[in-house]
Amino acid sequence: MPNTITYVLIGIGLFFNLMAGVGLLRFPDVYTRLHAGTKCTTFGSIFLIGAVVLQAVAAWISGGWGSPDSMLALRGVIALAAVLLTNPAGAHAIARAAHRSGVKPARAIVDDLEEAEVHD
Amino acid sequence: MNWMPAVVFLCVCVAIALVRVGIGPTVPDRAVGLDTVNTIVVTSMVLLGAAFNEALYIDVAIVYALLSFVTTLFIARYIEKGKF
């Protein structure tokens, strides 16, 4: 039973990572590419690392308390936490830097952020 | 469990993201592509750790994630101000 769930999780994660690559190629400007490249990979990483953690926890339960699979499970959780904490912050930094360096959104008509910074 | 096909598939995703790093018209485009490559590499390192049953690979993935975050922040700061 854990094997089936693991394969389903891997399938979902790989699909979202592939969609990140396709969106990175197809979208028109920096901001929409940021949507594809950051959110899709974060969501896919949740499922892929979750599959690893699920498999390691299943081996940990069947292998007894001191089995070496416990290290795999706990460090997988730490790696997932690192990805989840750092990825949105990095994307926000890139988006803010792109806007302040003068890159315009494609086919944009109203730019409220620029007006807010002018009146600031 | 057979993890290697998933790792090969992630390598294909890295290749697709590297195309954007190569052809990106502006500098933030290339930074976005590099950020995507970093995240996919972290994920594939965790999968390799599970494939070879080595917890050490996941330690490498954690350190790589934190260092790539610092790198992204420095690139963003350089794009914004033109200097470090």
N, CA and C atoms of all chains as a GROMACS GRO file, in nm:
protein
  612
    1MET      N    1   0.081  -0.123   0.000
    1MET     CA    2   0.000   0.000   0.000
    1MET      C    3   0.084   0.128   0.000
    2PRO      N    4   0.191   0.138   0.083
    2PRO     CA    5   0.274   0.261   0.073
    2PRO      C    6   0.340   0.277  -0.063
    3ASN      N    7   0.368   0.166  -0.134
    3ASN     CA    8   0.432   0.179  -0.264
    3ASN      C    9   0.340   0.248  -0.364
    4THR      N   10   0.211   0.211  -0.361
    4THR     CA   11   0.117   0.274  -0.454
    4THR      C   12   0.105   0.423  -0.428
    5ILE      N   13   0.091   0.461  -0.300
    5ILE     CA   14   0.081   0.603  -0.266
    5ILE      C   15   0.208   0.677  -0.307
    6THR      N   16   0.324   0.611  -0.289
    6THR     CA   17   0.450   0.675  -0.326
    6THR      C   18   0.458   0.700  -0.476
    7TYR      N   19   0.413   0.603  -0.556
    7TYR     CA   20   0.418   0.625  -0.701
    7TYR      C   21   0.324   0.736  -0.743
    8VAL      N   22   0.207   0.745  -0.678
    8VAL     CA   23   0.114   0.853  -0.712
    8VAL      C   24   0.176   0.988  -0.677
    9LEU      N   25   0.241   0.997  -0.560
    9LEU     CA   26   0.305   1.123  -0.520
    9LEU      C   27   0.417   1.160  -0.616
   10ILE      N   28   0.497   1.061  -0.658
   10ILE     CA   29   0.606   1.089  -0.753
   10ILE      C   30   0.550   1.138  -0.886
   11GLY      N   31   0.439   1.077  -0.930
   11GLY     CA   32   0.379   1.121  -1.055
   11GLY      C   33   0.332   1.265  -1.049
   12ILE      N   34   0.265   1.302  -0.938
   12ILE     CA   35   0.218   1.440  -0.925
   12ILE      C   36   0.337   1.537  -0.921
   13GLY      N   37   0.440   1.502  -0.844
   13GLY     CA   38   0.556   1.590  -0.833
   13GLY      C   39   0.628   1.609  -0.965
   14LEU      N   40   0.645   1.500  -1.041
   14LEU     CA   41   0.714   1.512  -1.170
   14LEU      C   42   0.630   1.592  -1.268
   15PHE      N   43   0.498   1.575  -1.263
   15PHE     CA   44   0.412   1.654  -1.353
   15PHE      C   45   0.428   1.803  -1.326
   16PHE      N   46   0.430   1.841  -1.197
   16PHE     CA   47   0.440   1.984  -1.168
   16PHE      C   48   0.578   2.038  -1.201
   17ASN      N   49   0.683   1.958  -1.184
   17ASN     CA   50   0.815   2.006  -1.223
   17ASN      C   51   0.826   2.024  -1.374
   18LEU      N   52   0.764   1.932  -1.450
   18LEU     CA   53   0.764   1.948  -1.596
   18LEU      C   54   0.686   2.073  -1.636
   19MET      N   55   0.573   2.098  -1.566
   19MET     CA   56   0.495   2.218  -1.597
   19MET      C   57   0.575   2.345  -1.565
   20ALA      N   58   0.661   2.338  -1.464
   20ALA     CA   59   0.748   2.453  -1.435
   20ALA      C   60   0.839   2.481  -1.553
   21GLY      N   61   0.899   2.376  -1.610
   21GLY     CA   62   0.986   2.397  -1.725
   21GLY      C   63   0.912   2.451  -1.845
   22VAL      N   64   0.794   2.393  -1.873
   22VAL     CA   65   0.716   2.438  -1.989
   22VAL      C   66   0.671   2.583  -1.970
   23GLY      N   67   0.623   2.617  -1.849
   23GLY     CA   68   0.581   2.755  -1.825
   23GLY      C   69   0.696   2.852  -1.835
   24LEU      N   70   0.815   2.808  -1.791
   24LEU     CA   71   0.933   2.894  -1.800
   24LEU      C   72   0.966   2.925  -1.946
   25LEU      N   73   0.940   2.831  -2.035
   25LEU     CA   74   0.967   2.856  -2.177
   25LEU      C   75   0.856   2.935  -2.244
   26ARG      N   76   0.730   2.917  -2.202
   26ARG     CA   77   0.617   2.966  -2.280
   26ARG      C   78   0.567   3.102  -2.236
   27PHE      N   79   0.588   3.141  -2.110
   27PHE     CA   80   0.525   3.262  -2.060
   27PHE      C   81   0.595   3.387  -2.113
   28PRO      N   82   0.523   3.501  -2.120
   28PRO     CA   83   0.576   3.615  -2.196
   28PRO      C   84   0.677   3.703  -2.123
   29ASP      N   85   0.668   3.721  -1.990
   29ASP     CA   86   0.760   3.814  -1.925
   29ASP      C   87   0.809   3.758  -1.792
   30VAL      N   88   0.890   3.838  -1.720
   30VAL     CA   89   0.959   3.788  -1.601
   30VAL      C   90   0.861   3.745  -1.494
   31TYR      N   91   0.755   3.823  -1.475
   31TYR     CA   92   0.668   3.800  -1.359
   31TYR      C   93   0.586   3.673  -1.375
   32THR      N   94   0.535   3.648  -1.496
   32THR     CA   95   0.462   3.523  -1.517
   32THR      C   96   0.556   3.403  -1.515
   33ARG      N   97   0.680   3.422  -1.566
   33ARG     CA   98   0.777   3.313  -1.557
   33ARG      C   99   0.812   3.282  -1.412
   34LEU      N  100   0.809   3.386  -1.328
   34LEU     CA  101   0.836   3.366  -1.186
   34LEU      C  102   0.726   3.280  -1.122
   35HIS      N  103   0.600   3.305  -1.165
   35HIS     CA  104   0.492   3.219  -1.118
   35HIS      C  105   0.521   3.074  -1.148
   36ALA      N  106   0.554   3.047  -1.277
   36ALA     CA  107   0.575   2.908  -1.318
   36ALA      C  108   0.698   2.849  -1.250
   37GLY      N  109   0.809   2.923  -1.257
   37GLY     CA  110   0.935   2.866  -1.212
   37GLY      C  111   0.945   2.846  -1.064
   38THR      N  112   0.874   2.926  -0.984
   38THR     CA  113   0.887   2.913  -0.840
   38THR      C  114   0.776   2.831  -0.777
   39LYS      N  115   0.651   2.866  -0.811
   39LYS     CA  116   0.542   2.798  -0.741
   39LYS      C  117   0.530   2.653  -0.783
   40CYS      N  118   0.549   2.626  -0.914
   40CYS     CA  119   0.535   2.487  -0.958
   40CYS      C  120   0.645   2.399  -0.901
   41THR      N  121   0.768   2.451  -0.895
   41THR     CA  122   0.874   2.366  -0.840
   41THR      C  123   0.859   2.347  -0.690
   42THR      N  124   0.808   2.450  -0.619
   42THR     CA  125   0.786   2.432  -0.476
   42THR      C  126   0.679   2.326  -0.451
   43PHE      N  127   0.569   2.335  -0.529
   43PHE     CA  128   0.461   2.238  -0.511
   43PHE      C  129   0.506   2.097  -0.549
   44GLY      N  130   0.584   2.086  -0.658
   44GLY     CA  131   0.634   1.955  -0.696
   44GLY      C  132   0.733   1.899  -0.596
   45SER      N  133   0.814   1.988  -0.535
   45SER     CA  134   0.910   1.941  -0.435
   45SER      C  135   0.839   1.888  -0.312
   46ILE      N  136   0.725   1.949  -0.275
   46ILE     CA  137   0.649   1.898  -0.162
   46ILE      C  138   0.612   1.752  -0.186
   47PHE      N  139   0.563   1.722  -0.307
   47PHE     CA  140   0.519   1.585  -0.333
   47PHE      C  141   0.636   1.489  -0.347
   48LEU      N  142   0.745   1.532  -0.413
   48LEU     CA  143   0.857   1.439  -0.433
   48LEU      C  144   0.928   1.408  -0.302
   49ILE      N  145   0.957   1.512  -0.222
   49ILE     CA  146   1.023   1.488  -0.094
   49ILE      C  147   0.926   1.418   0.001
   50GLY      N  148   0.795   1.447  -0.013
   50GLY     CA  149   0.696   1.375   0.067
   50GLY      C  150   0.695   1.227   0.035
   51ALA      N  151   0.717   1.192  -0.091
   51ALA     CA  152   0.724   1.051  -0.128
   51ALA      C  153   0.844   0.984  -0.062
   52VAL      N  154   0.960   1.054  -0.061
   52VAL     CA  155   1.080   1.000   0.003
   52VAL      C  156   1.056   0.980   0.153
   53VAL      N  157   0.994   1.083   0.216
   53VAL     CA  158   0.970   1.075   0.361
   53VAL      C  159   0.872   0.963   0.393
   54LEU      N  160   0.768   0.949   0.310
   54LEU     CA  161   0.670   0.842   0.333
   54LEU      C  162   0.735   0.704   0.325
   55GLN      N  163   0.820   0.685   0.221
   55GLN     CA  164   0.886   0.556   0.206
   55GLN      C  165   0.982   0.529   0.322
   56ALA      N  166   1.055   0.634   0.366
   56ALA     CA  167   1.149   0.616   0.476
   56ALA      C  168   1.076   0.589   0.607
   57VAL      N  169   0.961   0.654   0.627
   57VAL     CA  170   0.885   0.630   0.751
   57VAL      C  171   0.829   0.488   0.751
   58ALA      N  172   0.784   0.440   0.635
   58ALA     CA  173   0.734   0.303   0.628
   58ALA      C  174   0.844   0.203   0.660
   59ALA      N  175   0.967   0.229   0.608
   59ALA     CA  176   1.080   0.140   0.639
   59ALA      C  177   1.122   0.153   0.785
   60TRP      N  178   1.106   0.275   0.840
   60TRP     CA  179   1.141   0.298   0.982
   60TRP      C  180   1.048   0.219   1.073
   61ILE      N  181   0.918   0.219   1.040
   61ILE     CA  182   0.820   0.149   1.123
   61ILE      C  183   0.845  -0.002   1.118
   62SER      N  184   0.875  -0.052   0.997
   62SER     CA  185   0.894  -0.197   0.986
   62SER      C  186   1.032  -0.240   1.036
   63GLY      N  187   1.128  -0.145   1.043
   63GLY     CA  188   1.264  -0.183   1.078
   63GLY      C  189   1.301  -0.164   1.224
   64GLY      N  190   1.208  -0.116   1.306
   64GLY     CA  191   1.240  -0.097   1.447
   64GLY      C  192   1.285   0.044   1.475
   65TRP      N  193   1.299   0.076   1.604
   65TRP     CA  194   1.321   0.214   1.645
   65TRP      C  195   1.456   0.269   1.598
   66GLY      N  196   1.561   0.189   1.604
   66GLY     CA  197   1.694   0.241   1.574
   66GLY      C  198   1.740   0.217   1.432
   67SER      N  199   1.648   0.196   1.340
   67SER     CA  200   1.688   0.166   1.203
   67SER      C  201   1.746   0.290   1.134
   68PRO      N  202   1.838   0.273   1.037
   68PRO     CA  203   1.899   0.390   0.972
   68PRO      C  204   1.802   0.469   0.884
   69ASP      N  205   1.684   0.414   0.856
   69ASP     CA  206   1.588   0.490   0.775
   69ASP      C  207   1.533   0.611   0.848
   70SER      N  208   1.548   0.614   0.981
   70SER     CA  209   1.500   0.730   1.056
   70SER      C  210   1.575   0.856   1.014
   71MET      N  211   1.706   0.842   0.986
   71MET     CA  212   1.785   0.958   0.942
   71MET      C  213   1.731   1.012   0.810
   72LEU      N  214   1.696   0.920   0.717
   72LEU     CA  215   1.642   0.960   0.587
   72LEU      C  216   1.513   1.038   0.605
   73ALA      N  217   1.426   0.990   0.692
   73ALA     CA  218   1.296   1.056   0.711
   73ALA      C  219   1.312   1.195   0.772
   74LEU      N  220   1.392   1.203   0.881
   74LEU     CA  221   1.404   1.331   0.951
   74LEU      C  222   1.474   1.434   0.864
   75ARG      N  223   1.580   1.393   0.794
   75ARG     CA  224   1.651   1.490   0.710
   75ARG      C  225   1.570   1.529   0.587
   76GLY      N  226   1.486   1.438   0.540
   76GLY     CA  227   1.395   1.477   0.432
   76GLY      C  228   1.300   1.588   0.476
   77VAL      N  229   1.249   1.576   0.600
   77VAL     CA  230   1.161   1.682   0.651
   77VAL      C  231   1.236   1.814   0.663
   78ILE      N  232   1.364   1.808   0.707
   78ILE     CA  233   1.442   1.932   0.720
   78ILE      C  234   1.468   1.994   0.582
   79ALA      N  235   1.499   1.909   0.482
   79ALA     CA  236   1.523   1.961   0.347
   79ALA      C  237   1.397   2.025   0.290
   80LEU      N  238   1.281   1.962   0.317
   80LEU     CA  239   1.155   2.020   0.270
   80LEU      C  240   1.128   2.155   0.336
   81ALA      N  241   1.159   2.164   0.467
   81ALA     CA  242   1.140   2.292   0.536
   81ALA      C  243   1.232   2.399   0.479
   82ALA      N  244   1.356   2.362   0.444
   82ALA     CA  245   1.449   2.459   0.387
   82ALA      C  246   1.398   2.510   0.253
   83VAL      N  247   1.348   2.418   0.169
   83VAL     CA  248   1.295   2.460   0.038
   83VAL      C  249   1.174   2.550   0.057
   84LEU      N  250   1.084   2.511   0.148
   84LEU     CA  251   0.960   2.588   0.165
   84LEU      C  252   0.987   2.726   0.224
   85LEU      N  253   1.091   2.739   0.307
   85LEU     CA  254   1.118   2.871   0.366
   85LEU      C  255   1.193   2.962   0.270
   86THR      N  256   1.288   2.907   0.193
   86THR     CA  257   1.375   2.995   0.115
   86THR      C  258   1.320   3.028  -0.023
   87ASN      N  259   1.236   2.942  -0.081
   87ASN     CA  260   1.196   2.962  -0.220
   87ASN      C  261   1.105   3.083  -0.241
   88PRO      N  262   0.999   3.103  -0.159
   88PRO     CA  263   0.917   3.222  -0.180
   88PRO      C  264   0.992   3.352  -0.152
   89ALA      N  265   1.083   3.350  -0.055
   89ALA     CA  266   1.160   3.472  -0.025
   89ALA      C  267   1.251   3.508  -0.142
   90GLY      N  268   1.315   3.409  -0.202
   90GLY     CA  269   1.399   3.436  -0.317
   90GLY      C  270   1.320   3.487  -0.436
   91ALA      N  271   1.201   3.429  -0.459
   91ALA     CA  272   1.117   3.474  -0.570
   91ALA      C  273   1.071   3.617  -0.550
   92HIS      N  274   1.036   3.651  -0.425
   92HIS     CA  275   0.994   3.788  -0.396
   92HIS      C  276   1.108   3.886  -0.418
   93ALA      N  277   1.229   3.846  -0.379
   93ALA     CA  278   1.344   3.935  -0.399
   93ALA      C  279   1.370   3.958  -0.547
   94ILE      N  280   1.360   3.851  -0.629
   94ILE     CA  281   1.383   3.868  -0.773
   94ILE      C  282   1.276   3.957  -0.834
   95ALA      N  283   1.149   3.937  -0.793
   95ALA     CA  284   1.041   4.017  -0.852
   95ALA      C  285   1.057   4.163  -0.817
   96ARG      N  286   1.092   4.193  -0.691
   96ARG     CA  287   1.108   4.332  -0.652
   96ARG      C  288   1.226   4.396  -0.723
   97ALA      N  289   1.336   4.320  -0.736
   97ALA     CA  290   1.452   4.374  -0.806
   97ALA      C  291   1.422   4.398  -0.953
   98ALA      N  292   1.345   4.307  -1.016
   98ALA     CA  293   1.311   4.325  -1.158
   98ALA      C  294   1.224   4.448  -1.176
   99HIS      N  295   1.128   4.468  -1.085
   99HIS     CA  296   1.041   4.586  -1.100
   99HIS      C  297   1.118   4.714  -1.078
  100ARG      N  298   1.207   4.715  -0.980
  100ARG     CA  299   1.282   4.839  -0.953
  100ARG      C  300   1.388   4.866  -1.057
  101SER      N  301   1.434   4.762  -1.129
  101SER     CA  302   1.532   4.787  -1.235
  101SER      C  303   1.464   4.824  -1.366
  102GLY      N  304   1.330   4.834  -1.368
  102GLY     CA  305   1.264   4.889  -1.485
  102GLY      C  306   1.208   4.788  -1.582
  103VAL      N  307   1.199   4.660  -1.547
  103VAL     CA  308   1.138   4.562  -1.637
  103VAL      C  309   0.987   4.572  -1.626
  104LYS      N  310   0.921   4.595  -1.741
  104LYS     CA  311   0.775   4.612  -1.740
  104LYS      C  312   0.706   4.478  -1.763
  105PRO      N  313   0.588   4.459  -1.702
  105PRO     CA  314   0.508   4.341  -1.738
  105PRO      C  315   0.460   4.351  -1.883
  106ALA      N  316   0.452   4.234  -1.951
  106ALA     CA  317   0.411   4.235  -2.092
  106ALA      C  318   0.264   4.272  -2.103
  107ARG      N  319   0.233   4.363  -2.196
  107ARG     CA  320   0.097   4.407  -2.225
  107ARG      C  321   0.028   4.464  -2.102
  108ALA      N  322   0.104   4.529  -2.013
  108ALA     CA  323   0.043   4.585  -1.893
  108ALA      C  324  -0.013   4.724  -1.923
  109ILE      N  325  -0.129   4.754  -1.866
  109ILE     CA  326  -0.192   4.884  -1.886
  109ILE      C  327  -0.180   4.968  -1.759
  110VAL      N  328  -0.214   4.909  -1.643
  110VAL     CA  329  -0.210   4.980  -1.516
  110VAL      C  330  -0.101   4.917  -1.430
  111ASP      N  331  -0.013   5.003  -1.372
  111ASP     CA  332   0.092   4.953  -1.283
  111ASP      C  333   0.078   5.025  -1.150
  112ASP      N  334   0.000   4.966  -1.059
  112ASP     CA  335  -0.028   5.033  -0.931
  112ASP      C  336   0.098   5.044  -0.845
  113LEU      N  337   0.188   4.945  -0.853
  113LEU     CA  338   0.307   4.948  -0.768
  113LEU      C  339   0.397   5.065  -0.804
  114GLU      N  340   0.409   5.094  -0.935
  114GLU     CA  341   0.493   5.206  -0.978
  114GLU      C  342   0.435   5.339  -0.930
  115GLU      N  343   0.302   5.353  -0.940
  115GLU     CA  344   0.238   5.476  -0.893
  115GLU      C  345   0.257   5.492  -0.742
  116ALA      N  346   0.247   5.382  -0.669
  116ALA     CA  347   0.265   5.389  -0.523
  116ALA      C  348   0.408   5.431  -0.489
  117GLU      N  349   0.507   5.382  -0.568
  117GLU     CA  350   0.645   5.418  -0.538
  117GLU      C  351   0.674   5.563  -0.578
  118VAL      N  352   0.603   5.614  -0.682
  118VAL     CA  353   0.623   5.753  -0.720
  118VAL      C  354   0.571   5.847  -0.613
  119HIS      N  355   0.451   5.815  -0.560
  119HIS     CA  356   0.392   5.902  -0.459
  119HIS      C  357   0.455   5.886  -0.322
  120ASP      N  358   0.544   5.792  -0.308
  120ASP     CA  359   0.599   5.761  -0.176
  120ASP      C  360   0.692   5.872  -0.128
  121MET      N  361   1.170   0.010  -0.413
  121MET     CA  362   1.137   0.133  -0.484
  121MET      C  363   1.244   0.166  -0.586
  122ASN      N  364   1.202   0.213  -0.702
  122ASN     CA  365   1.294   0.250  -0.809
  122ASN      C  366   1.286   0.401  -0.828
  123TRP      N  367   1.390   0.472  -0.782
  123TRP     CA  368   1.386   0.618  -0.784
  123TRP      C  369   1.454   0.676  -0.907
  124MET      N  370   1.534   0.597  -0.977
  124MET     CA  371   1.618   0.657  -1.081
  124MET      C  372   1.541   0.715  -1.200
  125PRO      N  373   1.430   0.654  -1.248
  125PRO     CA  374   1.357   0.721  -1.356
  125PRO      C  375   1.308   0.860  -1.319
  126ALA      N  376   1.268   0.879  -1.194
  126ALA     CA  377   1.226   1.013  -1.150
  126ALA      C  378   1.343   1.110  -1.156
  127VAL      N  379   1.464   1.064  -1.118
  127VAL     CA  380   1.582   1.152  -1.123
  127VAL      C  381   1.615   1.190  -1.267
  128VAL      N  382   1.605   1.092  -1.358
  128VAL     CA  383   1.632   1.121  -1.500
  128VAL      C  384   1.531   1.222  -1.554
  129PHE      N  385   1.405   1.206  -1.514
  129PHE     CA  386   1.301   1.301  -1.557
  129PHE      C  387   1.330   1.441  -1.505
  130LEU      N  388   1.379   1.449  -1.380
  130LEU     CA  389   1.415   1.581  -1.325
  130LEU      C  390   1.532   1.641  -1.400
  131CYS      N  391   1.624   1.556  -1.448
  131CYS     CA  392   1.734   1.609  -1.530
  131CYS      C  393   1.682   1.672  -1.658
  132VAL      N  394   1.577   1.612  -1.716
  132VAL     CA  395   1.515   1.672  -1.835
  132VAL      C  396   1.456   1.809  -1.800
  133CYS      N  397   1.392   1.818  -1.682
  133CYS     CA  398   1.336   1.947  -1.639
  133CYS      C  399   1.447   2.052  -1.620
  134VAL      N  400   1.562   2.009  -1.566
  134VAL     CA  401   1.674   2.101  -1.551
  134VAL      C  402   1.722   2.150  -1.686
  135ALA      N  403   1.724   2.060  -1.786
  135ALA     CA  404   1.767   2.100  -1.921
  135ALA      C  405   1.671   2.203  -1.979
  136ILE      N  406   1.541   2.184  -1.957
  136ILE     CA  407   1.443   2.280  -2.007
  136ILE      C  408   1.462   2.416  -1.941
  137ALA      N  409   1.487   2.415  -1.808
  137ALA     CA  410   1.507   2.542  -1.739
  137ALA      C  411   1.637   2.609  -1.783
  138LEU      N  412   1.739   2.529  -1.817
  138LEU     CA  413   1.866   2.587  -1.863
  138LEU      C  414   1.852   2.656  -1.998
  139VAL      N  415   1.753   2.613  -2.079
  139VAL     CA  416   1.728   2.684  -2.205
  139VAL      C  417   1.688   2.828  -2.174
  140ARG      N  418   1.603   2.846  -2.072
  140ARG     CA  419   1.563   2.983  -2.035
  140ARG      C  420   1.683   3.062  -1.982
  141VAL      N  421   1.771   2.996  -1.907
  141VAL     CA  422   1.892   3.066  -1.861
  141VAL      C  423   1.975   3.114  -1.980
  142GLY      N  424   1.977   3.034  -2.088
  142GLY     CA  425   2.058   3.072  -2.202
  142GLY      C  426   1.997   3.183  -2.285
  143ILE      N  427   1.865   3.175  -2.313
  143ILE     CA  428   1.806   3.268  -2.409
  143ILE      C  429   1.735   3.384  -2.343
  144GLY      N  430   1.732   3.391  -2.207
  144GLY     CA  431   1.653   3.493  -2.140
  144GLY      C  432   1.686   3.633  -2.189
  145PRO      N  433   1.585   3.714  -2.228
  145PRO     CA  434   1.618   3.846  -2.283
  145PRO      C  435   1.677   3.941  -2.180
  146THR      N  436   1.628   3.937  -2.057
  146THR     CA  437   1.677   4.027  -1.953
  146THR      C  438   1.748   3.948  -1.844
  147VAL      N  439   1.816   4.022  -1.756
  147VAL     CA  440   1.890   3.956  -1.648
  147VAL      C  441   1.797   3.887  -1.547
  148PRO      N  442   1.683   3.948  -1.505
  148PRO     CA  443   1.594   3.876  -1.414
  148PRO      C  444   1.541   3.745  -1.472
  149ASP      N  445   1.524   3.737  -1.605
  149ASP     CA  446   1.483   3.609  -1.664
  149ASP      C  447   1.584   3.499  -1.634
  150ARG      N  448   1.711   3.532  -1.652
  150ARG     CA  449   1.814   3.432  -1.624
  150ARG      C  450   1.816   3.397  -1.476
  151ALA      N  451   1.792   3.495  -1.388
  151ALA     CA  452   1.791   3.467  -1.245
  151ALA      C  453   1.676   3.373  -1.210
  152VAL      N  454   1.560   3.394  -1.274
  152VAL     CA  455   1.447   3.305  -1.248
  152VAL      C  456   1.479   3.162  -1.293
  153GLY      N  457   1.541   3.150  -1.411
  153GLY     CA  458   1.579   3.017  -1.457
  153GLY      C  459   1.678   2.949  -1.364
  154LEU      N  460   1.773   3.028  -1.312
  154LEU     CA  461   1.872   2.971  -1.220
  154LEU      C  462   1.806   2.927  -1.088
  155ASP      N  463   1.709   3.004  -1.041
  155ASP     CA  464   1.636   2.968  -0.919
  155ASP      C  465   1.561   2.837  -0.937
  156THR      N  466   1.498   2.822  -1.055
  156THR     CA  467   1.426   2.697  -1.084
  156THR      C  468   1.521   2.578  -1.089
  157VAL      N  469   1.637   2.598  -1.153
  157VAL     CA  470   1.736   2.490  -1.160
  157VAL      C  471   1.780   2.450  -1.019
  158ASN      N  472   1.801   2.550  -0.931
  158ASN     CA  473   1.845   2.519  -0.795
  158ASN      C  474   1.743   2.434  -0.722
  159THR      N  475   1.615   2.471  -0.732
  159THR     CA  476   1.512   2.395  -0.660
  159THR      C  477   1.503   2.251  -0.711
  160ILE      N  478   1.511   2.236  -0.845
  160ILE     CA  479   1.499   2.100  -0.900
  160ILE      C  480   1.620   2.017  -0.861
  161VAL      N  481   1.739   2.080  -0.853
  161VAL     CA  482   1.858   2.005  -0.812
  161VAL      C  483   1.848   1.960  -0.667
  162VAL      N  484   1.792   2.046  -0.580
  162VAL     CA  485   1.773   2.006  -0.440
  162VAL      C  486   1.681   1.884  -0.432
  163THR      N  487   1.571   1.890  -0.507
  163THR     CA  488   1.477   1.778  -0.505
  163THR      C  489   1.541   1.649  -0.557
  164SER      N  490   1.618   1.661  -0.665
  164SER     CA  491   1.679   1.540  -0.719
  164SER      C  492   1.786   1.485  -0.627
  165MET      N  493   1.853   1.574  -0.548
  165MET     CA  494   1.949   1.522  -0.450
  165MET      C  495   1.880   1.442  -0.342
  166VAL      N  496   1.761   1.487  -0.297
  166VAL     CA  497   1.687   1.410  -0.198
  166VAL      C  498   1.645   1.275  -0.256
  167LEU      N  499   1.602   1.276  -0.382
  167LEU     CA  500   1.564   1.149  -0.446
  167LEU      C  501   1.685   1.056  -0.460
  168LEU      N  502   1.804   1.113  -0.491
  168LEU     CA  503   1.924   1.029  -0.500
  168LEU      C  504   1.961   0.971  -0.364
  169GLY      N  505   1.941   1.052  -0.258
  169GLY     CA  506   1.965   1.000  -0.123
  169GLY      C  507   1.877   0.882  -0.091
  170ALA      N  508   1.751   0.888  -0.137
  170ALA     CA  509   1.663   0.774  -0.116
  170ALA      C  510   1.701   0.657  -0.205
  171ALA      N  511   1.751   0.686  -0.327
  171ALA     CA  512   1.784   0.578  -0.420
  171ALA      C  513   1.903   0.498  -0.371
  172PHE      N  514   2.008   0.569  -0.322
  172PHE     CA  515   2.128   0.499  -0.274
  172PHE      C  516   2.124   0.472  -0.126
  173ASN      N  517   2.013   0.511  -0.058
  173ASN     CA  518   1.997   0.490   0.086
  173ASN      C  519   2.110   0.554   0.167
  174GLU      N  520   2.144   0.679   0.128
  174GLU     CA  521   2.250   0.753   0.195
  174GLU      C  522   2.191   0.882   0.250
  175ALA      N  523   2.190   0.897   0.383
  175ALA     CA  524   2.136   1.020   0.441
  175ALA      C  525   2.228   1.138   0.417
  176LEU      N  526   2.356   1.110   0.383
  176LEU     CA  527   2.452   1.219   0.362
  176LEU      C  528   2.413   1.305   0.243
  177TYR      N  529   2.354   1.244   0.138
  177TYR     CA  530   2.314   1.321   0.020
  177TYR      C  531   2.208   1.425   0.058
  178ILE      N  532   2.123   1.392   0.154
  178ILE     CA  533   2.018   1.487   0.192
  178ILE      C  534   2.078   1.603   0.270
  179ASP      N  535   2.186   1.576   0.346
  179ASP     CA  536   2.259   1.687   0.409
  179ASP      C  537   2.313   1.783   0.304
  180VAL      N  538   2.369   1.727   0.196
  180VAL     CA  539   2.419   1.811   0.087
  180VAL      C  540   2.304   1.893   0.028
  181ALA      N  541   2.186   1.832   0.015
  181ALA     CA  542   2.071   1.903  -0.040
  181ALA      C  543   2.030   2.020   0.048
  182ILE      N  544   2.033   2.000   0.182
  182ILE     CA  545   1.995   2.108   0.273
  182ILE      C  546   2.092   2.226   0.259
  183VAL      N  547   2.221   2.196   0.259
  183VAL     CA  548   2.321   2.303   0.248
  183VAL      C  549   2.310   2.373   0.113
  184TYR      N  550   2.283   2.295   0.008
  184TYR     CA  551   2.269   2.354  -0.126
  184TYR      C  552   2.148   2.446  -0.131
  185ALA      N  553   2.038   2.407  -0.065
  185ALA     CA  554   1.918   2.492  -0.066
  185ALA      C  555   1.947   2.625   0.001
  186LEU      N  556   2.014   2.621   0.118
  186LEU     CA  557   2.040   2.746   0.190
  186LEU      C  558   2.139   2.834   0.113
  187LEU      N  559   2.244   2.773   0.054
  187LEU     CA  560   2.341   2.853  -0.021
  187LEU      C  561   2.280   2.911  -0.148
  188SER      N  562   2.191   2.837  -0.213
  188SER     CA  563   2.129   2.891  -0.334
  188SER      C  564   2.034   3.006  -0.300
  189PHE      N  565   1.975   3.001  -0.179
  189PHE     CA  566   1.893   3.115  -0.135
  189PHE      C  567   1.978   3.241  -0.119
  190VAL      N  568   2.095   3.225  -0.057
  190VAL     CA  569   2.184   3.340  -0.041
  190VAL      C  570   2.229   3.392  -0.177
  191THR      N  571   2.259   3.300  -0.270
  191THR     CA  572   2.300   3.340  -0.404
  191THR      C  573   2.190   3.419  -0.475
  192THR      N  574   2.065   3.371  -0.461
  192THR     CA  575   1.953   3.441  -0.524
  192THR      C  576   1.936   3.581  -0.467
  193LEU      N  577   1.952   3.594  -0.335
  193LEU     CA  578   1.939   3.726  -0.274
  193LEU      C  579   2.047   3.820  -0.324
  194PHE      N  580   2.170   3.769  -0.340
  194PHE     CA  581   2.278   3.855  -0.389
  194PHE      C  582   2.255   3.896  -0.534
  195ILE      N  583   2.205   3.802  -0.617
  195ILE     CA  584   2.177   3.837  -0.757
  195ILE      C  585   2.067   3.943  -0.762
  196ALA      N  586   1.963   3.929  -0.677
  196ALA     CA  587   1.854   4.027  -0.677
  196ALA      C  588   1.905   4.164  -0.633
  197ARG      N  589   1.994   4.163  -0.534
  197ARG     CA  590   2.049   4.290  -0.488
  197ARG      C  591   2.133   4.357  -0.596
  198TYR      N  592   2.206   4.274  -0.672
  198TYR     CA  593   2.288   4.329  -0.781
  198TYR      C  594   2.200   4.384  -0.893
  199ILE      N  595   2.090   4.313  -0.924
  199ILE     CA  596   1.999   4.363  -1.029
  199ILE      C  597   1.938   4.496  -0.985
  200GLU      N  598   1.906   4.506  -0.856
  200GLU     CA  599   1.835   4.625  -0.809
  200GLU      C  600   1.925   4.748  -0.805
  201LYS      N  601   2.047   4.732  -0.754
  201LYS     CA  602   2.132   4.848  -0.730
  201LYS      C  603   2.247   4.862  -0.827
  202GLY      N  604   2.279   4.762  -0.903
  202GLY     CA  605   2.391   4.771  -0.995
  202GLY      C  606   2.525   4.747  -0.931
  203LYS      N  607   2.528   4.727  -0.799
  203LYS     CA  608   2.653   4.693  -0.729
  203LYS      C  609   2.616   4.613  -0.607
  204PHE      N  610   2.716   4.554  -0.540
  204PHE     CA  611   2.687   4.473  -0.422
  204PHE      C  612   2.679   4.558  -0.297
   0.00000   0.00000   0.00000
